[in-house]
């Protein structure tokens, strides 16, 4: 997600920020390349009688299959969503994964600390204070500190997997956020310079560390960074297989949640050959843009979902979704708190930091769109 546009926004709570992040697209092209789809054809039923597309597959198997024909497979996250990270943990722990994946590229890590991460995932001792800098010091702090336990868990899971592998088979974690050194950032202009590099830096990491070395990578980023037409795709010239987590907006426009309810949890539905391909992308990934008249419009309305993703991951119904929350005690550390306040000032005071020291409900709140952004 690009944050430069938030500089002058009013303060928001962490809860509202996480909900809104599900729909943020960053710097993708809304045009995309349309994929074919077919809403007809025979349908299968599971043991409970629910009907689903015969081509739908379990999450782990779908990712492994995608690597048979793609060097890059991107799994778009709804930030902080526990159910997404539960599925990701299952994938990372699958013993088949190291056979097809060399690298995991993550949004929630500052490339300044790549050496620290290489040591950690290789099994060497790394002090917790040093490890925390990887996720606490990204360009997104304090809008996203990545202090929720699911992010540290990704790193620790890969370390545990690597411990059972020979060195040449170990999975490398590539930190995709630009190498910002917060101790040297004293102005908004300096911060903005790094913010504007977020997608292009991720693309350079993928090009240099993955593609040029003939390796294969799993890309774990917010969905907006990996949709077809993204900077990563344009800059590398490599088209990833994109699986995006599907979460219905408030009110379930278009009936996404209703239609997904017939699938088992952690099912991946391809957009080609299924109803999902023609579903309105504006009802999944709304992208506010100024209209000629000056008011905001949703520029994704009318774009078929099959033109921006290859498949969708269904994790569960909205009423059962949960968010991984930070322990408020983290922010009682006076040095860390002072630094977050300084960074928030550089960002324009957009975050209500007081909410960070309060327990937050774990139930996920679907994003509610104003009438101007709703698709017809």
C-alpha positions in Angstrom: 0.0 0.0 0.0 1.3 3.4 -0.8 1.0 5.8 2.1 2.2 9.1 0.6 -1.3 10.1 -0.2 -2.3 9.9 3.5 -0.1 12.7 4.6 -2.8 15.3 5.2 -5.5 12.8 6.2 -7.4 13.1 9.6 -6.3 10.8 12.4 -7.6 7.2 12.2 -7.6 4.3 14.6 -5.6 1.2 13.9 -8.8 -0.8 13.6 -10.1 1.5 10.8 -6.7 1.5 9.1 -6.6 -2.3 8.9 -10.1 -2.5 7.6 -9.4 0.1 4.9 -6.1 -1.6 3.9 -8.1 -4.5 2.5 -9.2 -2.3 -0.4 -6.0 -0.3 -1.0 -4.6 -0.9 -4.4 -1.4 1.1 -4.4 0.2 1.7 -7.8 -1.5 -0.9 -10.1 -2.9 -0.4 -13.5 -6.7 -0.8 -13.5 -6.7 -1.8 -17.1 -5.2 -5.3 -16.8 -5.5 -8.0 -19.4 -8.8 -9.7 -19.4 -8.9 -13.4 -18.9 -11.6 -15.7 -20.4 -14.3 -17.1 -18.2 -17.3 -19.3 -18.5 -20.1 -19.4 -16.0 -21.7 -22.5 -17.4 -20.7 -26.1 -17.1 -21.1 -29.0 -14.7 -20.8 -28.5 -11.0 -19.6 -30.9 -8.3 -20.8 -31.2 -4.7 -18.9 -32.0 -1.5 -20.1 -34.3 1.2 -22.3 -31.6 2.7 -24.1 -31.0 -0.6 -22.5 -27.6 -1.3 -21.8 -27.1 -5.0 -18.5 -25.7 -6.2 -16.4 -25.4 -9.4 -14.7 -28.7 -10.2 -11.5 -26.8 -10.9 -11.4 -25.3 -7.3 -8.6 -26.7 -5.2 -7.2 -26.5 -1.7 -4.8 -23.6 -1.0 -1.6 -25.5 -0.7 -2.2 -27.7 -3.7 -3.2 -24.7 -5.8 0.0 -22.8 -5.0 2.2 -25.9 -5.6 0.4 -26.4 -9.0 0.9 -22.8 -9.9 4.7 -23.1 -9.5 4.7 -25.8 -12.2 4.2 -23.1 -14.8 5.2 -19.9 -13.0 8.4 -18.7 -11.4 6.5 -16.2 -9.3 3.3 -16.9 -7.3 1.8 -14.0 -5.4 -0.6 -14.5 -2.6 -2.4 -11.2 -1.9 -3.0 -10.5 1.8 -5.7 -8.6 3.6 -3.4 -7.1 6.2 -3.6 -8.6 9.6 -6.2 -11.2 8.7 -5.7 -14.2 10.9 -7.3 -16.6 8.5 -5.0 -15.6 5.7 -2.0 -16.2 7.9 -3.4 -19.5 9.1 -3.5 -20.6 5.5 0.0 -19.2 4.8 1.4 -21.1 7.9 0.0 -24.3 6.5 1.7 -23.6 3.1 5.1 -22.7 4.6 5.1 -25.8 6.8 4.2 -28.2 3.9 7.3 -30.4 3.2 6.7 -30.1 -0.6 7.2 -26.3 -0.6 11.0 -26.3 -0.5 11.0 -28.4 -3.7 9.4 -25.6 -5.7 10.2 -22.3 -3.8 13.6 -20.8 -3.3 12.6 -17.4 -1.8 9.7 -15.8 0.0 9.4 -12.0 -0.7 7.6 -10.1 2.1 6.2 -6.6 2.4 6.6 -6.5 6.1 10.4 -6.3 6.3 12.9 -3.5 5.8 15.6 -4.5 3.3 18.2 -2.6 5.5 18.2 -5.7 7.7 18.5 -8.4 5.0 21.7 -9.7 6.6 19.9 -10.0 10.0 17.1 -12.0 8.4 19.5 -14.2 6.4 21.3 -15.1 9.7 18.0 -15.7 11.5 16.4 -18.0 8.9 19.7 -19.9 8.6 19.4 -20.8 12.2 22.0 -18.5 13.8 21.3 -16.8 17.1 19.8 -13.3 16.6 18.8 -11.2 19.6 15.1 -10.3 19.7 15.9 -6.6 19.9 17.7 -6.9 16.6 15.1 -9.1 14.9 12.2 -6.7 15.8 13.9 -4.0 13.8 13.1 -5.9 10.6 9.4 -5.3 10.9 9.2 -2.3 13.2 11.4 0.0 11.0 9.7 -0.2 7.6 8.5 2.8 5.6 4.9 2.1 6.9 5.7 2.8 10.6 3.6 3.9 12.5 0.7 3.3 10.1 1.6 -0.3 10.2 4.2 -1.4 12.7 3.7 -5.1 11.8 3.9 -5.9 15.5 0.9 -8.2 15.2 2.2 -11.7 16.0 1.3 -13.2 12.6 4.2 -11.4 10.9 6.9 -12.5 13.3 5.4 -16.0 13.0 6.1 -16.1 9.3 9.8 -15.5 9.9 9.9 -18.1 12.7 8.1 -20.7 10.7 10.6 -20.4 7.8 13.4 -20.7 10.3 11.9 -23.9 11.7 11.4 -25.3 8.2 15.0 -24.5 7.2 16.3 -26.2 10.3 15.4 -29.6 8.7 16.8 -28.8 5.3 20.3 -28.9 3.8 21.8 -25.5 3.3 21.2 -25.5 -0.5 17.5 -26.2 -0.1 16.8 -23.6 2.6 14.2 -21.0 1.8 15.5 -17.4 1.8 13.3 -14.6 3.0 13.7 -11.4 0.9 12.7 -8.2 2.6 10.9 -6.1 0.1 10.4 -2.8 1.8 13.0 -0.1 0.8 16.0 0.2 3.1 14.9 3.3 5.1 17.1 4.3 8.0 14.7 6.1 10.3 17.6 7.5 12.3 18.4 9.6 9.2 14.9 10.7 8.4 14.1 14.2 9.7 11.6 15.6 7.2 8.5 14.7 5.3 10.3 15.0 2.0 12.9 12.5 3.0 10.2 10.1 4.1 8.3 10.6 0.8 11.3 9.7 -1.2 11.3 6.2 0.3 7.5 5.9 0.1 7.6 6.5 -3.6 10.1 3.6 -4.0 8.0 0.9 -2.3 6.8 -1.0 -5.4 9.8 -0.3 -7.6 12.1 -1.5 -4.8 10.1 -4.7 -4.4 10.4 -5.2 -8.2 14.1 -4.6 -8.1 14.5 -7.3 -5.4 12.5 -9.8 -7.4 14.5 -9.0 -10.5 17.9 -9.1 -8.9 17.6 -11.9 -6.3 15.0 -14.2 -7.9 14.7 -13.9 -11.7 18.3 -13.1 -12.5 19.4 -16.0 -10.4 16.9 -18.4 -12.1 15.1 -18.9 -8.8 11.4 -19.1 -7.9 9.6 -17.0 -5.3 6.4 -16.8 -3.3 5.4 -13.2 -3.0 3.5 -12.2 0.2 2.2 -8.7 -0.2 -1.0 -6.8 0.2 -3.2 -7.6 -2.8 -3.0 -4.1 -4.2 0.7 -4.6 -4.9 0.4 -7.8 -6.9 -2.7 -7.5 -9.1 -2.0 -7.8 -12.8 -0.6 -4.5 -14.1 1.3 -3.9 -10.9 4.7 -2.2 -10.8 6.3 -5.5 -9.9 4.9 -7.1 -13.0 5.7 -4.1 -15.3 9.2 -3.6 -14.1 10.3 -7.2 -14.1 8.4 -8.3 -17.2 7.4 -11.5 -15.4 3.7 -12.2 -15.0 3.1 -13.9 -11.6 0.3 -16.3 -10.9 -1.8 -14.1 -8.6 -4.0 -15.5 -5.9 -5.8 -12.8 -3.9 -7.6 -13.3 -0.6 -11.4 -12.7 -1.1 -13.2 -10.7 1.6 -16.6 -9.2 0.9 -17.2 -5.5 1.5 -19.9 -4.4 3.9 -23.3 -5.3 2.7 -21.9 -8.0 0.4 -22.2 -6.1 -2.9 -22.6 -8.5 -5.8 -23.1 -11.3 -3.4 -19.5 -12.4 -3.1 -19.8 -13.8 0.4 -23.0 -15.6 -0.5 -21.5 -17.2 -3.6 -18.3 -18.2 -1.7 -20.4 -19.9 1.1 -20.8 -23.0 -0.9 -17.0 -23.7 -0.9 -14.9 -25.3 1.8 -12.6 -23.1 3.7 -9.1 -22.4 2.2 -10.4 -23.1 -1.3 -8.7 -21.4 -4.3 -11.1 -20.6 -7.1 -9.6 -19.9 -10.5 -11.0 -16.9 -12.4 -10.7 -18.7 -15.8 -13.7 -20.9 -16.4 -15.6 -19.8 -13.3 -18.1 -17.2 -12.2 -15.3 -15.4 -10.3 -13.7 -14.2 -13.5 -16.6 -12.0 -14.4 -17.2 -10.7 -10.9 -16.9 -6.9 -10.6 -13.4 -6.1 -9.3 -14.8 -2.9 -7.8 -16.7 -4.9 -5.3 -13.5 -6.6 -4.1 -10.7 -4.1 -4.6 -12.2 -0.6 -4.7 -9.8 2.0 -5.9 -10.8 5.6 -5.2 -9.8 8.1 -7.9 -10.8 11.7 -8.7 -13.5 12.0 -11.3 -13.5 14.8 -14.0 -16.1 16.6 -11.8 -13.7 16.4 -8.8 -15.6 13.9 -6.7 -14.1 10.4 -6.0 -15.0 7.4 -8.1 -14.2 3.7 -7.9 -12.0 3.2 -11.0 -12.3 -0.6 -10.6 -16.0 -0.7 -11.2 -16.9 -2.6 -14.3 -13.5 -4.4 -14.5 -13.8 -8.2 -14.4 -11.9 -9.8 -11.6 -10.3 -12.2 -14.1 -8.3 -9.4 -15.6 -6.5 -8.6 -12.4 -6.1 -11.9 -10.6 -5.7 -15.6 -11.6 -7.5 -17.0 -8.6 -9.2 -16.1 -5.4 -8.6 -17.6 -1.9 -11.7 -18.1 0.2 -10.9 -18.4 3.9 -14.3 -18.2 5.6 -17.4 -16.1 5.8 -17.1 -12.4 7.0 -18.8 -13.1 10.3 -16.1 -15.5 11.2 -13.1 -13.4 10.1 -10.6 -12.2 12.8 -7.7 -9.8 12.9 -4.4 -10.6 14.6 -3.9 -7.8 17.2 -0.7 -6.4 18.8 -0.2 -6.6 22.5 -0.8 -3.1 23.8 2.0 -3.5 26.3 4.5 -3.3 23.4 3.8 0.4 23.2 4.7 1.0 26.9 8.3 0.9 25.9 9.2 4.6 26.3 11.9 4.7 23.6 9.7 2.9 21.0 6.7 5.1 21.9 8.7 8.3 21.5 10.0 7.2 18.1 6.5 6.2 16.9 5.3 9.7 17.9 8.1 11.3 15.9 7.3 9.2 12.9 3.6 10.0 13.1 4.5 13.7 13.1 6.5 13.2 9.9 3.5 11.4 8.4 1.3 14.3 9.2 -0.3 12.9 12.4 -2.5 10.6 10.5 -2.7 7.9 13.2 -4.4 8.0 16.6 -1.5 6.5 18.5 -3.5 6.3 21.7 -5.5 3.5 20.2 -2.3 1.4 20.1 -2.2 1.2 23.9 -5.7 -0.1 24.1 -7.0 -3.7 23.6 -8.7 -3.9 20.2 -11.5 -6.3 19.2 -10.3 -9.2 17.0 -13.5 -9.4 14.9 -12.9 -8.2 11.4 -15.0 -5.2 10.3 -15.8 -5.3 6.5 -15.0 -2.1 4.7 -18.0 0.1 4.1 -17.9 2.1 0.9 -19.6 5.5 0.6 -22.3 5.7 -2.1 -19.9 7.5 -4.6 -17.6 4.4 -4.6 -20.2 1.8 -4.9 -20.5 0.0 -8.2 -23.8 0.0 -10.0 
